[in-house]
Amino acid sequence: MSRRGFTLIELCIATVITVIAAGAVAGTLRAVSEAMQEQDRVADASARLARADARLADHLERARLILHQDGDEVLLWLPSEPFDSSASNTSDYDTIHLNELAWYVMDTANGTLTVRCAANRAARTAYPLSTGWGALRTTLQSQAQLSTTVVLEGLSSGAFAVEDADACSVRRFTFVGTFDALRGGLEIRLGGRLANGQRHPDCP
């Protein structure tokens, strides 16, 4: 009985078909892997957004005043002592201390939303309501007196919507931004209204 083998042409054709099939499989696997990575990035961005929203909600619950806001930053006054209505406590409660300040800052260059607080959490330097808060943050940062915590990263844009510049009347703030394409381009809207809305004694 005669035995017939593959010709060189047939072997070449079979090799080409195998290579094409392998390339198609590899391309499919790569596309699936990239899609899963994209889903992971979007899920991570959503989780970070939820944590940022929870942090802001806590601060809005505790904040007494929005001392300052512009397109790049918002400053919240978060009294650290409980109120018991005694004379000394009332005076202390009405005083704005360094360790009660929380600046939310949009860093456009780095695509981050950060919160900056006193590095020394026992710092009780007192400030009047009329303080230039933006200039104070710049000074404290240059003196390494503020610690910085990243609230959100990977932002392609972000800014605070300024509704009122008067600390005695403003009661809410809003941050509007967008994650970059790597994180799904999700739109962000954070903020809200102060829960207790207590005024400062120097307010008219």
C-alpha positions, 0 to 999 in steps of 0.5 A, a space after each residue: 500500500 502506498 502512503 501519501 504525505 503532506 506536500 510543502 505547499 500544504 504544510 505552508 498553508 496549514 502553518 499560515 492558517 494556524 498563525 492566523 487562528 492563533 493571532 485571532 485568539 491572542 487578539 480576542 484574549 487581549 481585548 477581553 483582558 483590556 476590557 476587564 482592566 478598564 472595568 477594574 479601573 472604573 470600579 476603583 474610581 467609583 469606590 474612591 468616589 464613594 469614599 470621598 462622598 462619605 468623607 465630605 458628608 461627615 464634614 458637612 455634618 460637623 462643619 459650622 461655617 464655610 470660611 472661604 471658597 473659590 474655584 480651586 478651594 473650599 475651607 470648612 470650620 470643624 469645631 473640635 470641642 463639644 458644646 456644653 454652654 458654659 462661659 469658657 466653653 462658649 468662648 472656646 467653641 466660638 474661636 476658630 482654631 488651626 486644628 479645626 480647619 480643613 481646606 479642600 483643594 483642587 490641584 489641576 496640575 496633578 489631577 487631584 482633589 486633596 484635603 489639607 489640615 494642620 499637621 499638628 492636630 493639637 495646634 490651637 492657634 486662633 484666627 479671626 473670622 476676617 482672616 485671609 484664608 487663602 493666603 493663610 493656607 499658602 503660608 502654612 504650606 510653605 512652613 510645612 504646617 499642613 498635612 495633605 490627604 488625597 481624596 480623589 486622583 485621576 481627575 481631568 478637570 474639577 472646580 468648586 462652584 462658588 455660590 457666595 463669598 460671604 462666610 456668614 451667609 453661604 451654607 453649601 458648596 459643590 465640587 464638579 469634576 470628571 475622571 480621566 479616560 483611564 478611569 472611565 471619564 465618570 462625571 463627579 458632583 460632590 458637596 451639599 449643605 451644612 447640617 447645623 449652620 451655626 453662625 460666628 459671633 462676628 457675623 452681622 
